[in-house]
């Protein structure tokens, strides 16, 4: 065969392109070659599940959060008591709906009302039971501080730049179970891997230096415990009673489970956002986030602020609807709350948050207020009837 100059040029291009493809094959992870999209986007049918709608630690959080905020306001005072005038206008900041005084009187098992020493106004202090519970809470934060700091570190390391605005972290502070002082003074309350960056205009970012540490997700840790590979991990599924997927969705889900697992702590910029592998990465991020939170749930709207920092697609929240065997969307309390099903079906799946049991005790103490208020009502009614009878007798005597 006779080769002319044009043949040599073609052969050179072919060899160069083959060499380049080999280099790319060595550098790119395996999942970069499986970026296809087979999912048929149809509307998923929402199915009510009474089990997840009845979890008290989740659905009483809107009451518990302002209650603990008010409790902290009282304990920060030198005399451990506070006049109503000092907090009556802080309802929005503390998350109280309606009047602060009405909220405090709604929980007599936690807050005790009395006439203060300085002003002829209502004052409030903690009941002995609430004082004991506050002391127990402080012990947990002291003894399990390292665990809570690791959860905060994981949240920051999930971001693509390994840093997050402090105001974004504060928005998720309740779910993370992190104290205010951790974010106010990170240099003294957090370890040396954290650093506070001043970005100007009053904006601050919290950054974490991974220092070569490889962070493993809950899914990876469980796979290692089972002696399985961490490259292809199937998500645990917990179908709700009466919830059946269409055949084409069920078939897609089987293929989805066989895709390589992408850790939320790995670089993901090379993923096609419209591929199934990107969908598995989004599900992994949401799974890891909810595993870090105290009760493994979050109001869905609270996650929107994380989207640009964690490299999530525009409508990432749709993953909650596309995977009803992993997540449950509760519509109680006039909001949409995303719940991770796994920890409520498998106790060994992930370690409970250190502060979870304390919050459950607060809820039990709050429920005692219902019995106290119920027992007070007959007394008021009997006193009113007694006053009415006395007035009638006095009128008869006068006549």
ABEGO torsion letter per residue (X at the ends): XBBBAAAAAAAAAAAAAAAAAAAAAAABBAAAAABBBABBBBBBBBBBBAAAAABAAAAAAAAAAAAAAAAAAAAABAAGBBBAAAAAAAAAAAGBBEBAAAAAAABAAABBBBBBAABBBBBBBBBAAAAAAAAAAAAAAAAAAAAAAAAAAAAAAABAAGBBBAAAAAAAAAAAGBBAAAAABAAAABBAABBBBBAEGGBBBBBBBAGGBBBBBAAAAAAAAAGBBAABBBBBBBBBBGBBBBAAAAAAAAAAAABBBBBAABBAAABBAABAAAAAAAAAAAAAAAAABAAGBBBAAAAAAAAAAAGBBAAAAAAAAABAAABBBBABGGBBBBBBAAAAABAAABBBBAAAAAAAAAAAAAAAAAAAAAAAAAAAAAAAAAAAAAAAAAAAAAX
